[in-house]
């Protein structure tokens, strides 16, 4: 793969991950669920309804 193809592939993967996250949040909002995140070694829960 050359650099141009690699950038295009990376762009497609990032768009797919973003779409998957949007769909996950949408489904969790329907069921009034929570999402679990980790940052700097700390784990925390966020209600899906609090995300925009």
Buried (B, 14 or more C-beta within 10 A) or exposed (E): EEEEEEEEEEEEEEEEEEEEEEEEBEEBBEEEBBBEEEEEEEEEEEEBEEEE
